[in-house]
Amino acid sequence: MTLAFLPLPRFRAFDANGLPLAGGLLYSYQATSSTPQALLTSDGSTSAANPVVLDANGEADVRLGPNAYKLTLKTSAGVDLWTVDNISSLAPTVLGDYSATVAQMKLKTDPGELGTESLATALSGELERLRWGMLDTKQALDPRLTQWYQTPARLGFLNVAGYATGGTGTSGDPWTGWAAAIDWTVSNQDIVFPAGHYTATAPIIISGLRVHVHGAGKSATTIHYAPTTGSTNGVFSFDGGAAELFQCSLKTLTILSSDTTYQKVGVLLSDTSEFHMQDVQVGTDQAWTGGTYPNDSRGMVIQGRELGIIEQVTLAGDFPLQIKDNPNSTIDIDHFVFRDLYLITKTDTLRPCIGISPGVNLTNTTFTGAQPWIRGTHGLLWDDNTGAQASFSLKIENVRWEQSSNASGYMLYLSHNSSLQNVSLNNLYAPPLTNGIYLRNNRSVTLSNFYHSNPGGTVLNADTTTYPILLDNLFFQTGSALSVGSLKQVYDAGHYASTQIVRRIYDVTPHLESLIAPGSTAYSPGGILVRTATSQATVGTSEETLATLTLPAGTLNANGQVVRIVAVFSTAANSNSKVARLRWNGTGGTNISSITVTSSATAIVLTGYVQRTTSASAQNCFGSADSAGNVSSAVYGADTADTSADVVIYVRATTASGAGDVTFQAAWIEYLP
């Protein structure tokens, strides 16, 4: 059948010279016959005259009817100009055979290859062939696709909703079946969860490299985890097995669960490198729980390896964040940054907000940004009794630990089996019913801008396994304890009352040189190594020891270094002879300063100097003394005491005429840079 349209809204004809066919005659017949069949007038229903007489412009207002026509055009004189057969109208029709169900929408028919095509007999069949062609094209890009409407990953991203086998994506009817339909082992995938709700019933193991999983934002994309058994794998487990897993990410979605029976983990990182997690929420307060302690639920577990960024993340549950050993390497957590963490622990009786397992090798790890930590036995607990190698460079700042009432808990509990070196703790707040900072086997610790609000707790608990410790701008309540064991306070820039430390340094005596920098031009904060102020009077009439000072081993660790020893005495109100003396390295050792006086009720000040010359066992000793303007002659001598070990200085006096004529008041050793 030949199909044609009338060329204009009004029929128009022209003569052989291109002029309007005025008075022309348009005859109409049934197609392929000579039986007259009238055209219709402009109302589309009234029969027109047959023939139709054209006006002076060669035009007429006529329409085709529903049946096919043969048209003949003649001049006003009846001369034939043309005849055209099989002309019909193309009136619009309503397309039927649409897909009324998902099952119908999935029907596909292969039309066959070129030259052997099967023809559709209805519109639905035509659509089936179009669906087949679309699927065939997409599978050439991504052979994993099973439906024509799924998005090929190689086109840029994989649309998870398109892989669902059930559900509508609403909160009451989440998408299901998608997890099993996606191959999570393939590398270089961008897997997108459009806004909506999704159900997962088992952990998803992502072992492909450079797999990026992201949704439309927290709470916009929600994964509802409904496990049928407990597991230590994560809802999303980035785990390459025995191989390191590179450059993956998880972003902009929420993971929730109403299950309270089974152990579950929100996110697991196992031996990952360059992992980025951003804008992710796992659980809500009291609602990410299951299993029985110690096999309870975790928000996130990290077990290796390096260069991880975890930011703008909320982790809730029995145990919000756990850091464990890497199963493949000794690199457990290296160059990780945790920024803007919101940690919510279910209780304050079983688990900390952050737990670092014994044996973990931690290097260059930072907690920064906004760090609100809720409840927990501790804020961060690292009680390491197995680590054989030193960890270093841990920085924790901007933490407010709150809502915990665990009286034995610490905001930060850092106890290392070997040593944790270079620890920076800044801008911290501990809640009213807990303790502050616990340190064992730490080296070079800075604690600054710390507010401890518990009047009955321990602000700092440290001992001689941790040194040196720099305290800078600490505030704590009256009644709280500052426990440093046998550590020595080697510097204090002052404090306000007894509850605010401006700046203070604690160290152990064998390692004071690390602070006061002997042998260099570095600033010496105070320079006091050892002091004593226990008053002691002579009790006999022969030379006796009233006090001792111990020079720490290794203080004179370079040639040319000098220490100064000062001792202060008072004398009785009489004119008896009185002798005061400093002896180096023994009660009968080298005399480095002495004086004999008969002054009544006055002071004696002895000053001695010891300088290392050519080795640790070679010194020059010299000094002078003063009492009410009576200055003794300087003394000088050489000695061979081993300064690589402790050396004892003896403060002695002789009162031959009567006991008690000389009383020791104070003495100290200063390092002179």
DOVEXDREN-290736 format. One record per residue (C-alpha): residue in three letters; y, x, z. Coordinates in steps of 0.1 Angstrom, whole numbers, plus 5000, padded with zeros to 4 digits. Layout:
// residues N
alaYXZ ...
//
This chain:
// residues 673
met500050005000 thr503450134990 leu505950115019 ala509750105014 phe512950015033 leu515849825019 pro518450105014 leu521349925030 pro521949635055 arg522949435023 phe520949474991 arg523049644964 ala522249714928 phe523949914899 asp523849894861 ala522850174838 asn526450314840 gly526450324878 leu528650024881 pro528049734905 leu525549494889 ala527849184892 gly525848854887 gly522549044886 leu519348854892 leu516748964919 tyr513348784914 ser510748804941 tyr506948754939 gln503848794959 ala502649154957 thr500449234926 ser501048884912 ser503548664893 thr503548394920 pro507148344933 gln507648434970 ala511248384983 leu513148655002 leu514848555035 thr518548505042 ser520348705067 asp519048495096 gly515648635089 ser513948295087 thr515548075059 ser514148115024 ala516748244999 ala517148124963 asn514748274938 pro516248454919 val519048574942 val522348604923 leu524248914932 asp528048884939 ala530849074921 asn529949384940 gly526349374930 glu525349284966 ala523349014984 asp522448935020 val518648915019 arg515749035041 leu512049095035 gly509548855050 pro506348955068 asn504248965036 ala504249225008 tyr506549164977 lys506849254940 leu510649264931 thr512149244896 leu515849314889 lys517549174857 thr521149164844 ser523048844844 ala521948804808 gly518248834818 val517649184807 asp514949364828 leu516149674847 trp513149754869 thr510149614887 val508649754920 asp505349624935 asn503849634971 ile507049634991 ser506649545028 ser508549535060 leu508149795089 ala508849565118 pro508249735152 thr505149655171 val504049705207 leu501549985211 gly498549885231 asp495450075245 tyr497450265271 ser495650435300 ala495350195329 thr493350425352 val493050795359 ala489550795344 gln490750645311 met493650905311 lys491051185313 leu489051065282 lys489151315254 thr487451305220 asp486951605197 pro487951495162 gly485951785147 glu486952065124 leu489152045093 gly487351845066 thr484951675090 glu487351485113 ser486351165129 leu488950895125 ala490250685153 thr489750305150 ala492250225178 leu495250375194 ser493250475225 gly490950685202 glu494050845187 leu495250935222 glu491851085230 arg492051315201 leu495651425210 arg494451495246 trp491651705232 gly494051905210 met496351965240 leu493452085262 asp492052305235 thr495452475231 lys495952525268 gln492452655274 ala493252935249 leu495753045274 asp493852965306 pro490152895302 arg489852775337 leu491652445329 thr489552125327 gln492251865321 trp494851835293 tyr497651785318 gln496952105339 thr499452385336 pro498052725323 ala498653005348 arg499453245319 leu502353025309 gly504153135341 phe502652945370 leu499652735381 asn500552385393 val498152305422 ala498851935420 gly497351935385 tyr494052065399 ala493651795425 thr490651565420 gly491851305444 gly494751175463 thr498351095453 gly500251365472 thr501651135499 ser501351195536 gly498850905538 asp496851015507 pro497151395503 trp495851575471 thr492251695476 gly489851905456 trp492452155444 ala491152445465 ala487752445449 ala489152395414 ile491352715415 asp489953065410 trp491653265438 thr489953595428 val492053625396 ser494953875398 asn498553825386 gln498853455395 asp501853255404 ile500352955423 val502852675429 phe502452385454 pro505052115443 ala506551905470 gly503851685486 his500851685509 tyr497551865503 thr494351875523 ala492152185527 thr488852175545 ala487852545545 pro489552885544 ile490952995511 ile490053365504 ile492653525480 ser491253845467 gly493253885435 leu496054145433 arg499654025430 val498853655438 his501953475448 val501553135466 his504552925472 gly505652565478 ala508852375477 gly509952465513 lys508952405549 ser507852045553 ala508551975516 thr505052125509 thr502552055536 ile498952185538 his496851965561 tyr493952175574 ala490851965583 pro488052215591 thr484452115595 thr483552435614 gly485352715632 ser486453035614 thr488353355619 asn489453345583 gly492853195575 val493752875558 phe495253135534 ser493253465538 phe494653755517 asp491553975518 gly490254205491 gly487154285510 ala486454655510 ala489454715487 glu493154735496 leu495054425484 phe498454485468 gln501654295463 cys500853945472 ser503053685489 leu503153345507 lys506353145508 thr508052815514 leu505352585528 thr503952435561 ile500452445574 leu499452185599 ser496252045615 ser495451755637 asp492051905645 thr491752025681 thr488052115681 tyr487552415658 gln488952775659 lys491352825631 val493753085617 gly496852995597 val497353315577 leu495153625577 leu496253965562 ser493454215558 asp494254555544 thr497254435525 ser500054645511 glu503554525501 phe502954175514 his505853935517 met505753615538 gln508853405539 asp509853055551 val506452955563 gln505452745592 val502052735609 gly501452455633 thr503852285657 asp504252295695 gln500852215711 ala499352125677 trp497652435663 thr494752465687 gly490952455688 gly488052665699 thr487452805733 tyr489153115748 pro488753395737 asn487753235704 asp490753015701 ser493252945673 arg495753195659 gly498953135639 met498653465621 val496353765622 ile497254105607 gln494654365603 gly496254625580 arg497854785562 glu501454875552 leu504854775539 gly504854415551 ile507854185554 ile507353875576 glu510553675578 gln511853325586 val508353235599 thr507352985626 leu503953055642 ala502552815668 gly499152785685 asp496952915712 phe497853265701 pro500753285676 leu500453645663 gln497653895667 ile497654245653 lys494154405649 asp492354705635 asn492254745598 pro488454715588 asn488954965559 ser491355225572 thr493055385602 ile496355255589 asp496554935609 ile500254835608 asp502655075591 his506255005580 phe506154635589 val509254425595 phe509154105614 arg512453925609 asp513453585624 leu510153485641 tyr509853165660 leu506753205682 ile505352905702 thr502452975725 lys500552665737 thr500452775774 asp501553055796 thr498153115812 leu495853255785 arg497553425756 pro500753615748 cys503153535720 ile502153865704 gly499054055711 ile498254405698 ser494554485701 pro493354805717 gly492855095693 val495554975668 asn497455255651 leu501055135649 thr503755315630 asn507355225620 thr507154865630 thr510254655637 phe510954315652 thr514454215644 gly516753925635 ala516453605656 gln513353635679 pro512853325701 trp509453355718 ile508153055737 arg505753055767 gly502753295768 thr501353515795 his503553795781 gly506053815753 leu504254105737 leu501054245752 trp499654585741 asp497154705767 asp495454985748 asn492555165764 thr490855305733 gly493455445709 ala492755805702 gln495855885682 ala499555855689 ser501555555676 phe505255585670 ser508455415660 leu508355075675 lys511654885675 ile512054545692 glu515454375694 asn517154035698 val514253875717 arg514753575740 trp511553505758 glu511653165775 gln509752885792 ser507053105807 ser506453085844 asn503753355846 ala504753555876 ser502553845867 gly503653845830 tyr505954095814 met508354035785 leu507054355769 tyr503854515782 leu503354855764 ser500455055777 his498955305753 asn495755505757 ser497155815740 ser500955785735 leu503455555720 gln506455755708 asn510055675699 val510355325714 ser513655135709 leu514154815729 asn517454635725 asn519254305733 leu516454135753 tyr516353845776 ala513453775801 pro513053435817 pro513653365854 leu510053355867 thr508553665849 asn508954035848 gly510754265824 ile509354585808 tyr505954755816 leu505555105802 arg502655345803 asn502055655781 asn505355605762 arg507555885750 ser511255875743 val512155515753 thr515555355749 leu516055025767 ser519554875761 asn521354555766 phe518654395787 tyr519254085808 his516554015834 ser517153685852 asn514353685878 pro515653775913 gly512053835925 gly510554015896 thr510254375883 val512954475858 leu511154795848 asn507754915857 ala507155275846 asp505655595859 thr505355965850 thr503255885819 thr506455755803 tyr509355995797 pro512256025791 ile513655675795 leu517255605786 leu518655285802 asp521855155787 asn523654845799 leu521054665820 phe521754365841 phe519354225867 gln519454005897 thr519754115933 gly516254135947 ser514454245915 ala512654575915 leu513254885894 ser509955075897 val509755415882 gly507155585903 ser507755965906 leu510155975876 lys513356165884 gln516756025878 val518356305859 tyr521556135848 asp523655835859 ala526955735843 gly527555475870 his526655115878 tyr528254795889 ala527054705924 ser523254745924 thr522454505896 gln523954665865 ile523155005851 val525755145827 arg523655445816 arg520855625833 ile518155865823 tyr514755905840 asp512356195833 val509556395848 thr510556745860 pro508256935837 his510056785807 leu513756785817 glu514557035790 ser513956765764 leu517056595777 ile519356885786 ala518557095756 pro518257455770 gly518957725745 ser521257505725 thr524857395726 ala523857025730 tyr525656825757 ser524056865791 pro524356525810 gly525056635845 gly522756945844 ile521156875878 leu517456955877 val516456935913 arg518256845945 thr517456805982 ala519656686010 thr517356666041 ser519356816070 gln517457086089 ala518757316117 thr517257646128 val514657616156 gly514057986163 thr515758316164 ser514158476134 glu514558416096 glu513058076088 thr512857836058 leu515157526061 ala514457386026 thr512857465992 leu513757395956 thr511257405928 leu512457515893 pro510357315868 ala507957505847 gly509457595813 thr513057535822 leu513957885812 asn512057875779 ala514358095758 asn515958435765 gly519458415779 gln519058085796 val520558055831 val520157825861 arg522557815891 ile521257745926 val523657615953 ala522957565990 val525357436016 phe525157486055 ser527157406085 thr527457636116 ala527557556153 ala530857586174 asn530257936187 ser530858296176 asn527158396174 ser525958586144 lys524558356117 val522758456085 ala522158226055 arg520058346024 leu518558225991 arg515258385981 trp513758365946 asn509958325942 gly508758355978 thr509858376015 gly510158746010 gly511358725974 thr514358855957 asn517558795976 ile519958625952 ser522658525977 ser523258586014 ile526058606040 thr526458696077 val529158516096 thr530358456132 ser532658166123 ser532657866145 ala532057516132 thr532457596095 ala530657566062 ile528557826043 val528157796005 leu525558015988 thr525558035950 gly522858225931 tyr522158265894 val518858345876 gln518958445839 arg515858495817 thr516158825799 thr513258935777 ser510458705785 ala509258425807 ser508358685833 ala511658885833 gln514858775851 asn518058895865 cys519058755898 phe522558765913 gly524958565934 ser527658545960 ala528558345992 asp531558206009 ser532358076044 ala535957986054 gly537358246030 asn534858506041 val533258606007 ser530258826007 ser529659095982 ala527758995950 val524059095950 tyr521959175920 gly518259235914 ala515559205888 asp512458995891 thr509158915873 ala508458565883 asp506458365857 thr508958085848 ser506457925825 ala505057785858 asp506957625887 val509057875907 val509957805943 ile513457895957 tyr513557925995 val516657836015 arg516458036047 ala518658126078 thr518558346109 thr520158266142 ala519258556164 ser521358446194 gly520458076197 ala518457806179 gly520457546160 asp523457776152 val522857706114 thr522057366099 phe521057316062 gln522857026045 ala522157026008 ala520957225978 trp520457185941 ile519557365909 glu521757325878 tyr520957415842 leu523757595825 pro523657535787 
//
